[in-house]
Amino acid sequence: MLIDAHRLQAWATELLKGWGYSEDDASYIAATLVDANSRGVDSHGVIRLPAYSRRIVENLIDPAGVPQVTVAGSVVTVDANRAAGQIAARAAAEAALALSRKTGIATAAVHGSAHFGTAGYYARWLAERGAIAIVVSNSEPIVVPFGGKDALLGTNPFAFAAPTHSVPISLDMATSTSAMGKVLVAQASGASIPDSWGVDADGAPTTDPNAIKALLPVGGPKGYGLGFLVEILGGVLTGAAISHGIGNMYNDFSKPQNVGHWLVAINIEHLLPLDEFKNRIQVLVDAAHESAPAPGFTDVLVPGEPEERTKEARLRDGIPLADATVDELRELGSRYSVQFPEGATR
Ligand SMILES: NC(=O)c1ccc[n+]([C@@H]2O[C@H](COP(=O)([O-])OP(=O)(O)OC[C@H]3O[C@@H](n4cnc5c(N)ncnc54)[C@H](O)[C@@H]3O)[C@@H](O)[C@H]2O)c1
């Protein structure tokens, strides 16, 4: 099904309000999810709503939760207070932005939080307001350490964004080779997978998606090291849970997830006028675009550009949702008397 982004967002907002979120919080969470769908990151879009709803029902996320923000020097700390991850991350980003405009650089550390969607959403929000930003979060363990056979770290996302004269440049990535969602898709379709994605119960790389027990870090020891840094910043430093202490979003309803997020915002105007920065970064962007493409490529893009292209197309043509996802959302909507927008295709 192809669905109009604005109608999908309006539906998700109504659904979230029905769970107890304020209008403002509901529309913010809905915007983060539909933004992910618009950018082609469907694994972090509205497909997450059923899991969010279950965690609210189990009283592990509080739709009325208000994050507690404390500022000391150039550091913001946020106790998510069982609010949704998106609401806690928004509080952190807003406070860090305001502080960075005074101090030049500000960092925010969030604990007691839950899944916040895509890390890039908050990084781009900061970049659109004149900051260079890095945003990370730890997550439940599913990735083996380099040389190990059992999961130790989460897919621990890492994002950065920087302003340009148009949309921010933005790298937004898991620190694993592949998302678990892609393995599930291969399981459903019976396809084999590249042996770089994950390992079986013996810790051996496998092409059989049904044999996958854990994922591999992207780029071997380098991605493992980056995932470790995310765990240090997002988990150890923030006071959130660490590694196996984190509650699994999908199958542990005994405790809140208690993931942590960490971000830094650098106010460009403390170093050079924002316009001059944008002129200077344009030199780099132009050089990338003028690079000769290698065999098999038509052009060279900058980080985030593939998603910007997808977003342009999806906002114009609609967001494709898989039948199974539509069925699940339809059922969720019926349960809360917020009917999924039938016939909202373009
Ligand atoms: N909340 C969580 O716990 C959690 C955990 C893991 C991942 N995530 C999110 O999942 C999302 C997907 O992560 P992923 O690793 O599958 O992303 P991905 O592999 O699709 O993309 C990674 C990055 O590579 C860039 N890229 C891809 N092709 C490019 C090209 N040709 N030229 C230049 N740049 C290019 C993209 O712009 C993107 O920034 C991210 O938004 C991440 O924040 C969230």
The ligand as an SDF file (V2000), in Angstrom:
LIG
                    3D

 44 48  0  0  0  0  0  0  0  0999 V2000
   17.1800    3.4360   18.3090 N   0  0  0  0  0  0  0  0  0  0  0  0
   17.9890    2.4210   18.1570 C   0  0  0  0  0  0  0  0  0  0  0  0
   18.2280    1.6840   19.0850 O   0  0  0  0  0  0  0  0  0  0  0  0
   18.6330    2.1530   16.8060 C   0  0  0  0  0  0  0  0  0  0  0  0
   19.5170    1.0810   16.6820 C   0  0  0  0  0  0  0  0  0  0  0  0
   20.1230    0.8660   15.4600 C   0  0  0  0  0  0  0  0  0  0  0  0
   19.8390    1.6640   14.3610 C   0  0  0  0  0  0  0  0  0  0  0  0
   18.9690    2.6920   14.5110 N   0  0  0  0  0  0  0  0  0  0  0  0
   18.6350    3.5320   13.3590 C   0  0  0  0  0  0  0  0  0  0  0  0
   18.4840    2.7060   12.2220 O   0  0  0  0  0  0  0  0  0  0  0  0
   18.6680    3.4800   11.0760 C   0  0  0  0  0  0  0  0  0  0  0  0
   19.2780    2.6670    9.9690 C   0  0  0  0  0  0  0  0  0  0  0  0
   20.6480    2.3780   10.2200 O   0  0  0  0  0  0  0  0  0  0  0  0
   21.5020    1.5850    9.1100 P   0  0  0  0  0  0  0  0  0  0  0  0
   22.8580    1.3140    9.6450 O   0  0  0  0  0  0  0  0  0  0  0  0
   20.6930    0.4230    8.6030 O   0  0  0  0  0  0  0  0  0  0  0  0
   21.5830    2.6980    7.9510 O   0  0  0  0  0  0  0  0  0  0  0  0
   21.9940    2.5220    6.4390 P   0  0  0  0  0  0  0  0  0  0  0  0
   22.9770    1.3990    6.2970 O   0  0  0  0  0  0  0  0  0  0  0  0
   20.7890    2.4800    5.5870 O   0  0  0  0  0  0  0  0  0  0  0  0
   22.7260    3.9230    6.1430 O   0  0  0  0  0  0  0  0  0  0  0  0
   23.8630    4.3170    6.8610 C   0  0  0  0  0  0  0  0  0  0  0  0
   24.3520    5.6740    6.3720 C   0  0  0  0  0  0  0  0  0  0  0  0
   25.0600    5.5110    5.1530 O   0  0  0  0  0  0  0  0  0  0  0  0
   24.7270    6.5950    4.2750 C   0  0  0  0  0  0  0  0  0  0  0  0
   24.8290    6.1370    2.8810 N   0  0  0  0  0  0  0  0  0  0  0  0
   24.2670    5.0300    2.3480 C   0  0  0  0  0  0  0  0  0  0  0  0
   24.5520    4.9540    1.0390 N   0  0  0  0  0  0  0  0  0  0  0  0
   25.3280    6.0390    0.7410 C   0  0  0  0  0  0  0  0  0  0  0  0
   25.9500    6.5280   -0.4580 C   0  0  0  0  0  0  0  0  0  0  0  0
   25.8300    5.8860   -1.6110 N   0  0  0  0  0  0  0  0  0  0  0  0
   26.6550    7.6540   -0.3760 N   0  0  0  0  0  0  0  0  0  0  0  0
   26.7790    8.3370    0.7800 C   0  0  0  0  0  0  0  0  0  0  0  0
   26.2060    7.9230    1.9480 N   0  0  0  0  0  0  0  0  0  0  0  0
   25.4980    6.7940    1.9160 C   0  0  0  0  0  0  0  0  0  0  0  0
   23.3080    6.9390    4.5950 C   0  0  0  0  0  0  0  0  0  0  0  0
   23.0160    8.2640    4.1890 O   0  0  0  0  0  0  0  0  0  0  0  0
   23.2590    6.7350    6.1000 C   0  0  0  0  0  0  0  0  0  0  0  0
   23.6190    7.9290    6.7450 O   0  0  0  0  0  0  0  0  0  0  0  0
   19.3980    4.7370   11.5120 C   0  0  0  0  0  0  0  0  0  0  0  0
   18.4800    5.8040   11.4050 O   0  0  0  0  0  0  0  0  0  0  0  0
   19.7340    4.4850   12.9730 C   0  0  0  0  0  0  0  0  0  0  0  0
   19.7110    5.6510   13.7910 O   0  0  0  0  0  0  0  0  0  0  0  0
   18.3600    2.9650   15.7070 C   0  0  0  0  0  0  0  0  0  0  0  0
  1  2  1  0
  2  3  2  0
  2  4  1  0
  4  5  1  0
  4 44  2  0
  5  6  2  0
  6  7  1  0
  7  8  2  0
  8  9  1  0
  8 44  1  0
  9 10  1  0
  9 42  1  0
 10 11  1  0
 11 12  1  0
 11 40  1  0
 12 13  1  0
 13 14  1  0
 14 15  2  0
 14 16  1  0
 14 17  1  0
 17 18  1  0
 18 19  2  0
 18 20  1  0
 18 21  1  0
 21 22  1  0
 22 23  1  0
 23 24  1  0
 23 38  1  0
 24 25  1  0
 25 26  1  0
 25 36  1  0
 26 27  1  0
 26 35  1  0
 27 28  2  0
 28 29  1  0
 29 30  1  0
 29 35  2  0
 30 31  1  0
 30 32  2  0
 32 33  1  0
 33 34  2  0
 34 35  1  0
 36 37  1  0
 36 38  1  0
 38 39  1  0
 40 41  1  0
 40 42  1  0
 42 43  1  0
M  CHG  2   8   1  16  -1
M  END
$$$$
